[in-house]
């Protein structure tokens, strides 16, 4: 299983979408509500999206967003802190084009950059 990081619009939350070809892996995550230690980092699993979310405003993430307005600078700092924590999670990565999008938002990604070939290999499919 591989997790692909993204940032929702307005730096509202960090999203980690899970990729796998094995239904049993998703069922394990659904039952444990954790994968690669993300629950301990404050991420909440949403089975419908097959993704983990962490709000960048200090509150628990929800599928619909929600909550009152939070200062953009605070959201930005919290998102960057979340991204910095994720650099230690080796199963999580980001696509090269997404790194450029983060840079345009003033955020940096210091973790693993996944190529298409690495994703295919990680999912157990021949290129």
Beta strands, then each sheet from edge to edge (+ up, - down):
strand 1: 2-7
strand 2: 13-19
strand 3: 44-46
strand 4: 51-55
strand 5: 92-95
strand 6: 112-114
sheet 1: 3+ 4- 2+ 1- 5- 6-
end
